[in-house]
Amino acid sequence: MIISASRSTDIPGCYGDWFVNRLKRGYIAWKNPFNGIIQYISFEKTRCIVFWTKNPAPFNKHIESVEKMGIRVLFQVTLNDYKNENLELNLPSLQQRVDSLKKLSSLIGKEKVLWRFDPLILTNKITADSLLGKISSIGNVIHPFVGRLTISFLSPYRKVLRNLKDFSVREISAQDKYAIAMGISRCSQNWDLPVYSCAEPLDLSMYGIAHGSCIDPALIVRCFGDDVAIQNYFRISKTADLISGKEVVQFESVKDCGQRKGCNCCVSKDIGAYNTCFHGCRYCYANASPIKVMHSKIQNSDGEFITV
C-alpha cells in the first residue's frame, strides 16, 4: 500500500526513468541487503509513494504520469548547504536545488513537500552558529513552498565516521542539540513552519520540536484520506466533536518495527539498494565507500532491480 523510495538511495535524483518503467511493469525485484534474498514486490495495491531525494529536478517530469496511475505522492526533500565544505560532492548548486523544490511544490502542493535538513553536522569549521545560519538562509527562501521541516543529527555509524575521518567531525552533545533546537525554533516561528525531529532520543518539545514520523500516517490520512483504499487501510472513521461540532478524524496505524530505534514511521516497503547513489555525500549512511558506488549498476536491461 505504501512504498518508500527510498531511504537507501536517491531514486528520484538518480533512477527516475527506471522507477517509472517498473511502475508501468507493475512490480519490482528487491534484493534484501542482509541475506541477499530477492523478493518480488507488486505495485498492484500501491496507493502512496514517499520519495526521498536531494534533487527532485529529474523526476518532476514524471509526477503527472505517476498520479494518473492513481498513486499519491509525498516528497522528503533533503536540502542542506554543505557543498562548500566538500561534504556534498556531486549535487547541483544550492540555487538549482531550491528552484527544483519550488517547481515540485507547484506540481503537488506545499503540504506534500517535506523539507529535511539532514544530517546536522558540527566540525572544527561548522559551528552551531554557522549551521543555524545555513538553515536560516535556506528556510527564509523555501518556507512558503514546504509543509514542514524535519531535522536529524548525524548518526555515528562506523562507515559514516570512516568516510568523514578527514573532516574533523565532532560529537554533538546534548547542550549542542539544545542550542541548535532553540535557534531553529526561533526561525520556524517566523516561517510559521512546524519542525519535527527524526529518530532523535532527546526530547526537544520545549522548543516546539516534536518527535516526527517521516512516513507519517497522520499526514497521509490528511492528504489522501479521500482514497477509499487508504480509508480502509488505516481504518479511517469520522465523528463530530460533541462540544465544538467539528469533524474528528480517527485512524489506526502500525509502527514499522524494521526501522531503527526511535523511528516513528508507519509500515511501508522500502525498495532501494545501498551503494547506488551518485551524489557523493560524505556523511551518507547508505554508501559504504565511494569505490563501491563507482562500481554500482542497474541489473538487467530493463532494470529489474538495483544492485552492486
C-alpha positions in Angstrom: 0.0 0.0 0.0 2.8 2.4 0.9 6.2 2.4 -0.9 9.3 4.1 0.4 11.5 5.2 -2.5 14.0 5.2 -0.8 15.9 5.5 2.4 18.7 3.6 0.7 19.3 5.6 -2.5 18.0 8.7 -4.3 15.6 7.1 -6.8 14.1 10.5 -8.0 17.5 12.0 -8.4 19.3 9.1 -10.0 16.9 6.5 -11.2 13.6 8.2 -12.0 13.2 6.8 -15.5 14.0 3.3 -14.3 11.5 3.6 -11.5 8.6 4.8 -13.7 9.4 1.9 -16.0 9.0 -0.5 -13.1 5.7 1.1 -12.0 4.4 0.6 -15.5 5.5 -3.1 -15.4 3.7 -3.5 -12.1 6.4 -5.0 -9.9 10.0 -4.7 -8.8 12.6 -7.2 -7.7 14.2 -6.1 -4.5 17.3 -7.6 -3.0 17.5 -7.9 0.8 20.8 -6.3 1.8 21.2 -8.5 4.8 20.6 -12.0 3.4 20.8 -11.4 -0.4 17.3 -13.0 -1.0 15.4 -11.4 -3.8 11.7 -10.6 -3.2 9.2 -9.5 -5.8 7.2 -6.5 -4.8 3.9 -5.9 -6.6 2.6 -2.3 -7.1 -1.0 -3.6 -7.7 -2.3 -2.2 -4.4 0.1 0.7 -4.1 -1.7 4.0 -3.3 1.0 6.2 -1.8 4.8 6.6 -2.5 7.0 8.5 -0.2 10.0 9.7 -2.2 13.3 10.7 -0.6 15.6 12.9 -2.6 18.2 15.6 -2.6 17.5 16.6 -6.2 13.8 16.3 -7.4 14.5 18.0 -10.7 14.9 14.8 -12.9 11.7 13.4 -11.5 9.4 16.4 -11.8 8.6 15.4 -15.4 7.2 12.1 -14.1 4.8 13.5 -11.4 1.8 13.7 -13.7 2.1 10.2 -15.1 2.6 8.7 -11.6 -0.5 10.4 -10.3 -2.5 9.3 -13.4 -1.8 5.7 -12.2 -3.9 6.5 -9.1 -0.8 6.8 -6.9 -0.5 9.6 -4.4 3.0 11.1 -3.7 4.8 12.7 -0.9 8.4 14.0 -1.1 11.0 14.1 1.6 13.5 16.7 0.1 16.8 17.0 1.8 18.1 20.5 1.2 21.4 21.1 3.0 24.2 23.5 2.4 27.4 21.6 2.8 28.8 21.8 -0.8 31.5 24.4 0.1 32.7 22.1 2.8 33.1 19.3 0.2 30.6 17.1 2.0 28.1 17.0 -0.9 30.3 16.4 -3.9 28.1 15.7 -6.9 24.9 17.7 -6.2 23.7 20.6 -8.3 24.2 24.0 -6.9 22.1 25.1 -3.9 20.2 27.5 -6.1 19.3 24.8 -8.7 18.0 22.6 -5.9 16.0 25.4 -4.4 14.5 26.0 -7.8 13.6 22.3 -8.4 11.9 22.2 -4.9 9.8 25.2 -5.8 8.8 23.6 -9.1 7.9 20.4 -7.2 5.8 22.4 -4.8 3.9 24.0 -7.6 3.2 20.5 -9.1 1.9 18.6 -6.0 1.3 21.3 -3.3 3.4 22.5 -0.4 1.9 20.2 2.2 3.3 17.2 0.3 6.8 18.6 0.1 8.7 18.0 3.3 12.0 19.8 3.8 14.7 17.9 5.6 18.0 19.4 6.9 19.7 16.1 7.4 22.2 15.5 8.9 23.0 18.3 11.3 26.9 18.2 11.4 29.4 20.1 13.6 33.1 20.2 12.7 36.0 22.4 13.5 34.7 24.7 10.7 30.9 24.2 11.1 29.9 25.7 14.4 26.4 25.7 15.9 26.0 29.3 14.8 27.2 28.8 11.3 25.0 25.7 11.0 22.0 27.8 12.1 23.0 30.4 9.5 22.8 27.7 6.8 19.4 26.6 7.9 18.1 30.1 8.3 19.3 31.2 4.8 17.5 28.2 3.2 14.4 28.4 5.2 13.9 32.1 4.6 13.6 31.3 0.9 11.7 28.0 0.8 9.3 28.1 3.8 6.4 29.2 1.6 6.9 26.1 -0.5 7.1 23.3 2.1 4.8 21.8 4.7 7.3 21.1 7.4 10.9 20.9 8.4 12.5 17.7 9.7 15.9 17.7 11.3 18.2 14.8 12.1 21.6 14.9 13.9 24.5 13.0 12.4 24.3 9.3 13.3 27.7 8.0 14.2 27.6 4.7 12.2 31.1 3.2 11.7 31.1 3.6 7.9 29.9 7.2 8.3 32.7 8.1 10.6 35.2 6.3 8.4 34.1 8.4 5.4 34.3 11.6 7.5 37.7 10.9 9.0 39.3 13.8 7.2 36.7 16.4 8.2 37.2 16.9 11.9 33.6 16.0 12.8 32.9 16.4 16.4 30.4 14.7 18.7 27.2 16.7 19.1 26.5 17.0 22.8 23.1 17.4 24.4 24.0 21.0 25.0 24.8 21.5 21.3 21.5 19.9 20.4 19.5 22.2 22.7 21.3 25.3 21.3 20.6 24.3 17.7 17.0 23.4 18.5 16.5 26.7 20.2 17.8 28.6 17.1 15.7 26.5 14.7 12.6 27.2 16.9 13.1 30.9 16.6 13.4 30.6 12.8 10.4 28.4 12.5 8.2 30.9 14.4 9.0 33.5 11.7 8.3 30.9 9.0 5.1 29.6 10.6 6.5 26.1 9.8 6.2 23.0 12.1 9.5 21.3 12.9 10.0 17.6 13.7 13.0 15.5 14.7 13.8 12.2 13.1 14.7 9.2 15.3 16.0 11.6 18.0 16.1 10.2 21.5 16.4 13.7 23.1 13.2 15.5 24.0 13.2 18.8 22.1 9.5 19.5 22.7 10.3 22.6 24.9 11.5 24.2 21.7 8.3 23.2 19.8 10.1 20.3 18.0 8.1 17.1 18.2 9.3 13.6 17.6 8.4 13.1 13.9 7.3 10.3 11.5 8.9 10.7 8.1 6.4 8.3 6.7 3.6 9.9 8.7 0.2 8.2 8.8 -1.5 11.3 10.0 -0.2 13.3 7.0 -1.1 10.5 4.6 -4.6 10.4 6.0 -4.9 14.2 5.9 -3.7 14.5 2.3 -5.2 11.3 0.8 -8.0 10.3 3.1 -10.5 10.6 0.2 -9.0 7.5 -1.3 -11.2 4.5 -0.4 -8.2 2.1 -0.3 -6.4 4.4 2.1 -9.5 4.8 4.2 -9.8 1.0 4.5 -6.0 0.5 5.1 -5.9 3.0 8.0 -9.5 2.2 9.2 -10.4 5.9 9.0 -13.5 6.9 10.9 -15.0 10.4 11.2 -17.1 11.7 14.1 -18.3 15.0 15.3 -16.9 16.6 18.4 -19.8 16.8 20.9 -18.8 20.3 22.1 -17.5 22.1 19.0 -19.3 20.1 16.4 -16.1 19.9 14.4 -15.2 16.8 12.5 -12.8 14.5 14.2 -10.8 12.0 12.1 -9.5 8.8 13.7 -7.4 6.1 12.2 -5.3 3.1 13.0 -1.6 2.7 12.1 1.1 0.1 12.7 4.7 1.3 13.5 7.4 0.0 11.2 9.4 -2.3 13.5 12.0 -2.8 10.8 13.4 0.7 11.3 15.9 1.9 13.8 15.0 2.6 17.4 13.3 5.9 17.8 11.8 5.8 14.3 8.0 6.5 14.3 7.3 5.8 10.7 4.3 3.6 9.8 4.7 0.4 7.9 5.9 0.7 4.3 8.1 -1.2 1.9 11.5 0.4 1.0 12.6 -0.7 -2.4 16.1 0.9 -2.7 19.6 -0.5 -2.5 22.7 0.6 -0.7 25.8 1.8 -2.5 23.9 3.1 -5.5 23.5 6.8 -5.0 25.8 9.0 -7.1 25.5 12.3 -5.1 28.7 11.6 -3.2 27.6 12.9 0.1 30.4 12.1 2.5 28.1 11.7 5.5 25.8 9.2 3.8 24.9 6.0 5.8 23.7 4.2 2.7 27.1 4.2 0.9 29.9 2.2 2.4 32.5 4.0 0.2 32.9 6.0 -3.0 34.6 3.0 -4.6 31.6 0.7 -4.1 29.3 3.3 -5.6 31.6 3.7 -8.6 31.0 0.0 -9.4 27.2 0.1 -8.9 25.0 -0.6 -11.8 21.4 -1.3 -12.8 20.9 -5.0 -13.2 19.3 -6.4 -16.3 18.4 -4.5 -19.5 15.0 -3.4 -18.2 16.4 -2.6 -14.7 14.6 -5.2 -12.7 16.4 -4.2 -9.5 19.3 -2.1 -8.4 22.3 -4.0 -7.1 26.1 -3.8 -6.9 
